[in-house]
Amino acid sequence: MKPESPILLFDSGVGGLSILPAVREALPGAPLIYAADFAGLPYGGKTEAEIAARVCGLLGRLSERYQPRLICIACNTASTIALSMVRDVLETPIVGTVPAIKPAAKLTRTGTFGILGTEATIRQAYVDDLEREHAGGKTMLRHAAPDLVMLAEAKLRDEHISVDAVANACTGLSLQQGGRDIDVVVLACTHFPLLRGELQEAFGKDVTLIDGAQGIARRIAALSDGQKFASGRPDRMVMTGGATLPKPLVETLKTYGLDQIDRI
Ligand code: DGL
C-alpha cells in the first residue's frame, strides 16, 4: 500500500465532519478525503433500495478514483442499510457507523434512554438487533428527527439556528410514554453532534448526549496500526452535484483542513 493512500470518510452531506476531528486526532499524519453526496442529501427519507444503490455505486467509483486504504461510512443511515453490501463488493476495509446503543444502555441510570436518528435509520432491523443484544431490561425510545439534518447543514453554512427549532425537531422523543425518564440520548445520525450545543440546551443539562465518533476513530486507528502515512497533497472534499458551495461552507470546510473541493 502506498503511504499516500488516503482514508476516505463518506456521508450524504456534512454529517461525517462530526467524526473527522477524532480521526485526525487518532492518526495525525493520515491523508484524508471527505466525500459528501450532496446530490443525494438527505438519505433519511429515501427507501432502503435507493440508499443501497447510491452508497454502493458511489463508494465503488470513489474507490477506483482515490484508491483509499480504508473507507469509513460516516453516516448511520448508509451504514445500517448498506454496510454488509459494500463489504461484499469492495476489498477495502470498511468501518461503519453504528448507533451507540451499547454505551447508552450501560450509562442510563433511569433505565430509559432515547435514540434520535433519521426515519430510515430508526426502522432498521440492524437497530432492533442492537437493542436486543445490548439493551435487555432497558427501555429504548426511538424518534426520527429529519429536520436536524438540514439544521446541521444550515449551521455549517453559517446560517442562524435557533434552539427552538432544534427542540421542536426532538420534542416527539420526550412526549412518548416514559419519555420524561430519559437520561441518555444516542445521537444516531452523524449530523446531530454538529448541533451538540443546541441539543444540550434543548434537552437540559441532566441528559447525557452520546455519539460514536471516538469509538469509530479508535477502530480506524486499530485497523491502520503499523501502516505508513505520507501526505502528498492537501486533504480534500469530493462532492456529488453541480451546485456551487456557498462561501461560508467553503470557509467552514477549511477549518476542518479540507482546502480543496473535487467533484465526482
Ligand atoms: N448523516 C446521516 C446519518 O448519519 C444521514 C443524514 C441524511 O442524509 O438524512 O444518518
Residues whose N, C-alpha, C, O or C-beta is under 5 A from the ligand:
A	BS01	DGL	S12 G15 L41 P42 Y43 G44 A74 C75 N76 T77 T118 V149 A188 C189 T190 H191
